[in-house]
């Protein structure tokens, strides 16, 4: 790491990422106060001036806070999907199939055949 390196802060990176994603600048302004973002900022700001033994620890801290943000965003995505599915129109239930009867197929056919009657309507 160059002795004259100075970390510019995390905000320019967030702003560039937001611009590339089409997110309005005003939408990301509140992120400056987000605790995890501030912890990433603090850890990365200290890396350049830290002794080599401490640098990895500071980077690990920044990564741990980033991972927490990723987990939170994954949870937000899951919550959005849950609501989207919850409000989606439900398909009409399929009509129930008729229950099988105890009669044999021959009995069913007999039930469908017209009964024989004489001319007076007697069996």
C-alpha atoms as one frame of an Amber mdcrd trajectory, in Angstrom:
protein
   0.000   0.000   0.000   1.411   3.361  -0.955   2.414   5.596   1.944   0.443
   8.467   0.441  -2.771   6.436  -0.039  -5.852   8.020   1.449  -9.167   6.178
   1.456 -11.791   8.441  -0.179 -14.596   7.046   1.927 -17.254   4.502   1.122
 -19.834   7.033  -0.077 -18.337   7.652  -3.551 -18.399   3.914  -4.173 -22.029
   3.666  -3.054 -22.955   6.640  -5.246 -21.262   5.133  -8.296 -22.921   1.759
  -7.713 -26.313   3.437  -7.300 -25.847   5.451 -10.485 -24.944   2.294 -12.412
 -28.091   0.620 -11.046 -30.273   3.634 -11.885 -31.030   4.411  -8.231 -31.650
   8.133  -7.619 -29.005   9.910  -5.516 -31.630  11.042  -2.992 -32.541   7.427
  -2.335 -29.051   6.591  -1.109 -28.425   9.714   0.993 -29.868   8.104   4.166
 -27.379   5.236   3.808 -24.630   7.487   5.163 -26.137   7.121   8.613 -26.620
   3.367   8.417 -24.638   1.796  11.249 -23.091  -1.013   9.181 -22.041   1.379
   6.411 -20.434   3.669   9.005 -18.531   0.684  10.485 -17.259  -0.276   7.021
 -16.215   3.348   6.497 -14.391   3.451   9.849 -12.549   0.174   9.316 -11.435
   0.998   5.772 -10.349   4.509   6.752  -7.960   3.035   9.317  -6.329   0.451
   7.034  -3.826   2.783   5.328  -2.407   4.046   8.617  -2.520   0.720  10.464
   0.454  -1.542  10.979   0.524  -4.589   8.672  -0.620  -6.954  11.437  -3.762
  -4.873  12.062  -4.702  -4.324   8.414  -6.149  -7.801   7.888  -8.209  -7.486
  11.060  -9.646  -4.173   9.876 -10.439  -5.623   6.452 -12.090  -8.622   8.149
 -14.235  -6.207  10.188 -15.301  -4.364   7.032 -16.147  -7.671   5.348 -18.167
  -8.856   8.370 -20.251  -5.653   8.303 -20.684  -5.989   4.530 -21.842  -9.585
   4.994 -24.428  -8.403   7.534 -25.717  -5.874   4.990 -25.931  -8.592   2.328
 -27.899 -10.806   4.722 -30.257  -7.912   5.481 -30.788  -7.261   1.759 -31.445
 -10.956   1.144 -34.050 -10.823   3.916 -35.648  -7.743   2.366 -35.791  -9.526
  -1.002 -37.414 -12.553   0.635 -39.965 -10.321   2.397 -40.851  -8.580  -0.876
 -41.290 -11.949  -2.612 -43.459 -13.187   0.275 -45.774 -10.182   0.029 -45.860
 -10.371  -3.761 -46.945 -14.022  -3.571 -49.400 -13.248  -0.771 -51.262 -10.626
  -2.802 -51.107 -12.473  -6.128 -54.483 -13.617  -7.463 -55.148 -17.191  -6.511
 -56.018 -19.573  -9.353 -59.536 -20.982  -9.298 -59.554 -24.365  -7.619 -59.854
 -27.260 -10.018 -63.181 -29.072  -9.838 -63.036 -32.152  -7.678 -63.034 -35.446
  -9.488 -66.078 -37.622  -8.818 -65.526 -40.155  -6.103 -65.307 -43.760  -7.270
 -68.472 -45.757  -6.652 -68.807 -49.240  -5.222 -70.677 -50.439  -8.313 -68.873
 -52.366 -10.992 -68.629 -50.835 -14.488 -71.267 -53.296 -15.709 -73.673 -52.061
 -13.005 -73.018 -48.465 -14.058 -73.774 -49.307 -17.695 -76.990 -51.017 -16.641
 -78.025 -47.865 -14.794 -77.555 -45.866 -17.984 -79.654 -48.165 -20.183 -83.333
 -47.281 -20.495 -85.647 -49.621 -18.693 -87.871 -51.797 -20.807 -91.592 -50.965
 -20.538 -94.567 -52.367 -22.324 -96.930 -50.166 -24.227 -98.849 -49.367 -21.032
 -95.668 -48.273 -19.215 -95.509 -51.444 -17.099 -92.293 -53.338 -16.486
